[in-house]
């Protein structure tokens, strides 16, 4: 099983690498994901983009290392982002946190 260790990647590269790796999987395949913080926001993004297409199994849950197995459980593509013209986005003025990765 492929191991995807994100700890040495810059924050903007992390999600792109995870989604790229997941998109390349066939049904039943998976990879081990290694991170330096809880991937809570990533899990929620997976739920939005790949509903009913993945499984998420923790192997280790911190406090310094999080390891989990992500598997493709069904075929499908990511749901494209739909914009809502009624919403406005305010600029982010604070520092970036690990939870943003």
C-alpha positions as a LaTeX table, in Angstrom:
\begin{tabular}{lrrr}
\hline
Residue & $x$ (\AA) & $y$ (\AA) & $z$ (\AA) \\
\hline
Unk1 & 0.00 & 0.00 & 0.00 \\
Unk2 & 1.28 & 3.44 & $-0.93$ \\
Unk3 & 2.24 & 5.71 & 2.00 \\
Unk4 & 1.54 & 9.40 & 1.50 \\
Unk5 & 3.53 & 11.33 & 4.14 \\
Unk6 & 2.54 & 14.99 & 4.05 \\
Unk7 & 4.57 & 16.24 & 6.98 \\
Unk8 & 7.35 & 17.70 & 4.81 \\
Unk9 & 5.04 & 19.40 & 2.30 \\
Unk10 & 3.98 & 23.04 & 2.45 \\
Unk11 & 0.38 & 23.51 & 3.49 \\
Unk12 & $-0.99$ & 24.48 & 0.04 \\
Unk13 & 0.47 & 21.31 & $-1.50$ \\
Unk14 & $-1.01$ & 18.87 & 1.00 \\
Unk15 & $-4.66$ & 18.74 & $-0.06$ \\
Unk16 & $-3.78$ & 18.77 & $-3.74$ \\
Unk17 & $-1.53$ & 15.73 & $-3.22$ \\
Unk18 & $-4.19$ & 13.83 & $-1.26$ \\
Unk19 & $-6.94$ & 14.47 & $-3.82$ \\
Unk20 & $-4.59$ & 13.67 & $-6.70$ \\
Unk21 & $-3.67$ & 10.37 & $-5.06$ \\
Unk22 & $-7.30$ & 9.51 & $-4.32$ \\
Unk23 & $-8.41$ & 10.34 & $-7.87$ \\
Unk24 & $-5.88$ & 7.82 & $-9.22$ \\
Unk25 & $-7.30$ & 4.94 & $-7.13$ \\
Unk26 & $-9.46$ & 2.15 & $-8.49$ \\
Unk27 & $-12.37$ & 0.89 & $-6.39$ \\
Unk28 & $-10.98$ & $-1.17$ & $-3.51$ \\
Unk29 & $-7.55$ & 0.49 & $-3.56$ \\
Unk30 & $-6.27$ & 2.79 & $-0.86$ \\
Unk31 & $-3.29$ & 4.57 & 0.60 \\
Unk32 & $-1.90$ & 5.32 & 4.04 \\
Unk33 & $-2.03$ & 8.99 & 4.89 \\
Unk34 & 0.46 & 10.46 & 7.40 \\
Unk35 & 0.03 & 13.96 & 8.81 \\
Unk36 & 1.27 & 16.15 & 11.66 \\
Unk37 & $-2.20$ & 17.27 & 12.82 \\
Unk38 & $-5.73$ & 15.93 & 12.91 \\
Unk39 & $-7.12$ & 15.96 & 9.36 \\
Unk40 & $-10.61$ & 17.03 & 10.42 \\
Unk41 & $-11.14$ & 19.68 & 7.75 \\
Unk42 & $-9.79$ & 17.30 & 5.10 \\
Unk43 & $-12.35$ & 14.71 & 6.15 \\
Unk44 & $-15.16$ & 17.24 & 5.74 \\
Unk45 & $-13.84$ & 18.19 & 2.31 \\
Unk46 & $-13.81$ & 14.52 & 1.30 \\
Unk47 & $-17.45$ & 14.25 & 2.42 \\
Unk48 & $-18.34$ & 17.19 & 0.17 \\
Unk49 & $-16.34$ & 16.14 & $-2.87$ \\
Unk50 & $-16.61$ & 12.35 & $-2.74$ \\
Unk51 & $-19.86$ & 11.44 & $-0.93$ \\
Unk52 & $-20.24$ & 7.67 & $-0.49$ \\
Unk53 & $-17.02$ & 7.02 & $-2.44$ \\
Unk54 & $-14.43$ & 6.57 & 0.32 \\
Unk55 & $-13.65$ & 4.97 & 3.65 \\
Unk56 & $-11.59$ & 6.66 & 6.35 \\
Unk57 & $-9.92$ & 4.47 & 8.99 \\
Unk58 & $-7.61$ & 5.84 & 11.69 \\
Unk59 & $-4.52$ & 3.81 & 12.51 \\
Unk60 & $-2.92$ & 6.40 & 14.84 \\
Unk61 & $-4.49$ & 9.58 & 16.21 \\
Unk62 & $-1.76$ & 11.89 & 17.51 \\
Unk63 & $-0.72$ & 13.77 & 19.41 \\
Unk64 & 2.21 & 14.23 & 17.02 \\
Unk65 & 1.42 & 11.87 & 14.14 \\
Unk66 & $-1.91$ & 10.95 & 12.55 \\
Unk67 & $-2.04$ & 7.88 & 10.29 \\
Unk68 & $-5.08$ & 6.67 & 8.47 \\
Unk69 & $-6.11$ & 4.52 & 5.56 \\
Unk70 & $-8.20$ & 6.17 & 2.86 \\
Unk71 & $-9.82$ & 3.75 & 0.40 \\
Unk72 & $-11.96$ & 4.28 & $-2.67$ \\
Unk73 & $-15.13$ & 2.35 & $-1.92$ \\
Unk74 & $-17.12$ & 3.34 & $-5.02$ \\
Unk75 & $-16.49$ & 4.74 & $-8.47$ \\
Unk76 & $-17.21$ & 8.38 & $-9.15$ \\
Unk77 & $-15.71$ & 11.78 & $-9.71$ \\
Unk78 & $-15.37$ & 14.74 & $-7.41$ \\
Unk79 & $-18.46$ & 16.91 & $-7.24$ \\
Unk80 & $-17.50$ & 20.23 & $-8.82$ \\
Unk81 & $-17.70$ & 23.34 & $-6.69$ \\
Unk82 & $-20.77$ & 25.43 & $-7.44$ \\
Unk83 & $-20.52$ & 29.14 & $-6.77$ \\
Unk84 & $-23.33$ & 31.10 & $-5.18$ \\
Unk85 & $-23.41$ & 34.67 & $-6.40$ \\
Unk86 & $-25.30$ & 35.75 & $-3.27$ \\
Unk87 & $-22.33$ & 34.95 & $-1.04$ \\
Unk88 & $-19.35$ & 37.22 & $-0.47$ \\
Unk89 & $-15.94$ & 36.15 & 0.72 \\
Unk90 & $-14.08$ & 38.28 & 3.22 \\
Unk91 & $-10.27$ & 38.35 & 3.04 \\
Unk92 & $-8.47$ & 36.20 & 5.60 \\
Unk93 & $-6.45$ & 38.47 & 7.86 \\
Unk94 & $-5.14$ & 36.01 & 10.46 \\
Unk95 & $-2.28$ & 33.59 & 10.33 \\
Unk96 & $-2.75$ & 30.26 & 8.66 \\
Unk97 & $-3.19$ & 27.33 & 11.03 \\
Unk98 & $-2.55$ & 23.64 & 10.47 \\
Unk99 & $-6.30$ & 23.05 & 10.47 \\
Unk100 & $-6.44$ & 25.03 & 7.20 \\
Unk101 & $-4.32$ & 22.37 & 5.46 \\
\hline
\end{tabular}
